Amino acid sequence: MSKPCSFQNQEKLYKSIINNFSGIIIILDRHGKIMFLNHECERISGYLTKETVGKYYWNIFLNPDELELFKAFFENLEVNDFPFHHESSMLTKQGESRLILWSYNIGKHADEQIDRVFLIGLDITERSLKEETLREKSENVVGIINALPAAVISLDREGKVISGNDYAERVFGWEAGLESDRYRQIFPDLGGDEFERLFEEALKGKYSTAVKTCARKRDGRMIDIHLYFSPLRDMDGSITGVVLMLADC
């Protein structure tokens, strides 16, 4: 017959589980003083548990402009406030700011009073940086497209206009939300069947060669253009629509 686990053995088991958890775990007392950091928190922050035990969490890990807000939070802890989730920065020992997605929860005494606060976090700094890089690249691409001396129009799979660059809106009047049958007005010499054929081929991943035709400008004047059809792809490479480019001959 196996013997019941001692309190010490249970504590060792819990610490082993916490230390092998792939996210950050910080345990604070009721007043916000640090009781424990798991190995992942030590790795990311650069602090050892023994360096921080007994110190206020906000004096170690928070930016100065967040101190008062966090202090006020601990002064007014209520059981009903938990659990909750939010994103905030965490300062490392080297002074680097890491963006953490936090989940807060509590441990309670037998009388239901708060005993300790558990902070469980996921470091999302790299994801945030990638998203920022993608936003910057997207803004650069939009800037380049808007600077082109040609009309660029993106259509969804149903043929509705998603967007048009500045030239397309200014010269031809293509704006988001317009239906694709607008081409009947803009390309009167291009038959509807031919437009649909080229549109469907682009949806299958094919790029058209230049189609020479006429286009009606916003002021009603006709100009000779080269019209190009190409597939519109999302970040995963899936085709989500068609891109039209209208260039002067």
C-alpha positions in Angstrom: 0.0 0.0 0.0 1.5 3.3 -1.1 2.0 6.0 1.5 0.3 9.4 1.1 2.5 12.2 -0.3 4.0 14.5 2.3 3.5 18.2 2.0 7.1 18.6 1.0 6.8 16.1 -1.8 3.6 17.8 -3.0 5.4 21.2 -3.1 8.3 19.7 -5.0 5.9 18.2 -7.5 4.0 21.5 -8.0 7.3 23.4 -8.5 8.5 20.8 -11.0 5.3 21.2 -13.0 5.5 25.0 -12.9 9.2 25.1 -13.8 8.6 22.9 -16.8 5.7 25.0 -18.1 6.6 26.7 -21.4 5.2 30.1 -20.4 6.0 32.6 -17.7 4.7 32.1 -14.2 5.1 34.6 -11.4 3.5 34.2 -8.0 2.8 37.3 -5.9 1.5 37.6 -2.4 -1.7 39.6 -1.6 0.3 42.8 -1.6 2.2 42.4 -4.8 5.5 41.1 -3.5 7.2 38.4 -5.5 7.2 34.9 -4.1 8.3 32.8 -7.0 9.5 33.0 -10.7 9.5 29.8 -12.8 12.5 28.9 -15.0 10.9 30.4 -18.2 10.4 33.7 -16.4 14.0 33.6 -15.2 15.2 32.9 -18.7 13.2 35.7 -20.4 13.7 38.3 -17.6 17.3 37.6 -16.7 16.3 37.6 -13.0 16.7 34.7 -10.6 13.9 34.0 -8.1 16.3 34.7 -5.2 17.1 38.2 -6.6 13.4 39.2 -6.5 11.7 37.4 -3.6 10.1 39.9 -1.2 10.3 42.8 -3.7 7.3 44.5 -5.2 6.6 43.2 -8.7 6.2 46.7 -10.1 9.6 47.8 -8.9 11.3 45.0 -10.8 9.3 44.4 -14.0 7.2 47.5 -14.9 7.9 50.8 -16.7 7.8 53.8 -14.4 4.6 55.1 -16.1 2.8 51.9 -15.1 3.7 51.9 -11.4 0.9 53.8 -9.9 -1.8 52.0 -11.9 -0.5 48.6 -10.8 -0.2 49.7 -7.2 -3.8 50.9 -7.2 -4.8 47.6 -8.7 -3.3 45.7 -5.7 -4.7 48.1 -3.2 -8.2 47.3 -4.4 -8.1 43.6 -5.2 -11.5 41.9 -5.3 -12.1 38.1 -5.7 -14.7 38.9 -8.5 -12.0 40.7 -10.5 -10.4 37.3 -11.5 -9.6 35.7 -13.8 -8.8 38.3 -16.4 -6.4 38.8 -19.4 -4.5 41.7 -20.8 -1.3 42.6 -22.7 1.5 44.7 -21.1 5.2 45.1 -21.2 7.7 43.5 -18.9 11.1 44.9 -18.3 14.1 42.5 -18.3 17.2 42.8 -16.2 19.0 44.2 -19.3 16.4 46.9 -19.7 14.6 45.4 -22.7 10.9 45.6 -22.9 9.0 42.4 -23.8 5.4 42.3 -24.7 3.5 39.7 -22.7 0.0 38.3 -23.0 -1.0 37.8 -19.3 -3.6 35.7 -17.6 -4.2 36.7 -13.9 -5.8 34.4 -11.3 -5.8 34.0 -7.5 -5.3 31.6 -4.7 -7.6 31.9 -1.7 -7.6 31.2 2.0 -10.3 29.0 3.5 -12.2 32.1 4.4 -12.3 33.0 0.6 -9.9 35.9 1.1 -7.2 36.4 -1.5 -3.9 34.7 -0.5 -1.8 35.1 -3.6 -1.9 36.2 -7.3 -0.8 34.1 -10.2 0.5 35.8 -13.3 0.8 33.4 -16.3 2.3 35.0 -19.4 3.1 34.3 -23.0 5.9 36.3 -24.6 4.4 37.7 -27.9 7.2 40.2 -28.6 8.4 38.5 -31.8 4.9 38.1 -33.1 4.2 41.8 -32.5 7.4 42.8 -34.2 6.5 40.6 -37.2 3.1 42.2 -37.4 4.7 45.7 -37.3 7.1 44.7 -40.0 4.3 43.4 -42.2 2.3 46.7 -41.6 5.3 48.7 -42.6 5.9 46.6 -45.7 2.2 46.9 -46.6 2.3 50.7 -46.2 5.4 50.8 -48.4 3.7 48.7 -51.1 0.6 50.9 -51.0 2.8 54.0 -51.3 4.5 52.5 -54.4 1.2 51.5 -56.0 -0.3 54.9 -55.4 2.7 56.5 -57.1 2.4 54.4 -60.3 1.2 56.3 -63.4 -1.2 53.5 -64.1 -4.5 52.4 -62.6 -4.4 49.4 -60.3 -7.7 47.9 -59.2 -8.3 44.8 -57.0 -11.5 42.8 -57.3 -12.8 40.0 -55.0 -13.8 36.6 -56.4 -17.3 38.0 -57.1 -15.9 40.9 -59.0 -16.6 43.6 -56.4 -13.9 46.3 -56.2 -11.9 46.0 -53.0 -9.6 48.9 -53.6 -8.1 51.1 -56.3 -5.0 53.2 -56.2 -5.1 57.0 -56.4 -4.8 57.0 -60.2 -7.7 54.5 -60.6 -10.0 56.6 -58.4 -8.9 60.0 -59.9 -8.9 59.1 -63.6 -11.4 56.3 -63.9 -13.6 56.7 -60.8 -13.1 53.1 -59.5 -13.8 53.1 -55.8 -14.2 50.3 -53.1 -17.6 48.7 -53.2 -18.3 49.2 -56.9 -19.4 46.1 -58.8 -17.3 44.7 -61.6 -20.0 45.3 -64.3 -18.6 48.9 -64.2 -16.2 47.6 -66.9 -19.1 47.8 -69.4 -18.9 51.5 -69.0 -15.1 51.8 -68.8 -14.2 49.2 -71.5 -17.0 49.6 -74.1 -14.9 47.8 -76.8 -14.1 44.8 -74.6 -16.9 42.3 -74.8 -18.4 41.0 -71.5 -17.5 37.4 -72.4 -13.9 38.3 -73.0 -13.6 40.1 -69.7 -15.2 37.2 -67.8 -12.8 34.7 -69.5 -9.7 36.7 -68.5 -11.2 37.2 -65.0 -11.8 33.5 -64.5 -8.3 32.6 -65.8 -6.7 35.0 -63.3 -8.7 33.3 -60.5 -7.1 30.0 -61.7 -3.6 31.6 -61.2 -2.9 32.6 -64.8 -1.4 36.0 -65.8 -2.7 37.6 -68.9 -0.6 39.2 -71.6 -1.4 42.9 -72.4 -4.9 43.3 -73.9 -5.1 46.4 -76.0 -8.4 48.2 -75.8 -10.0 51.5 -75.1 -11.1 52.9 -71.7 -13.4 55.7 -70.8 -12.0 58.2 -68.3 -14.0 59.9 -65.6 -14.5 63.0 -67.8 -15.9 60.8 -70.6 -12.9 60.9 -72.9 -11.6 57.7 -74.4 -8.0 56.6 -74.3 -6.0 53.6 -75.6 -4.7 51.3 -72.9 -3.1 48.0 -72.2 -5.2 46.0 -69.7 -3.5 43.2 -67.6 -5.2 40.6 -65.4 -3.3 38.8 -62.5 -4.3 36.7 -59.5 -4.7 38.5 -56.1 -3.2 36.4 -53.3 -3.4 36.5 -49.5 -0.5 36.0 -47.0 -0.8 32.2 -47.4 -0.7 32.3 -51.2 -4.4 31.5 -51.7 -6.1 33.3 -54.6 -8.7 35.7 -53.2 -9.5 37.8 -56.3 -8.1 39.5 -59.3 -5.8 42.6 -59.9 -6.4 44.7 -62.9 -3.8 47.2 -64.2 -4.6 49.8 -66.8 -1.6 51.4 -68.5 -1.5 54.0 -71.3 -0.4 52.6 -74.6 
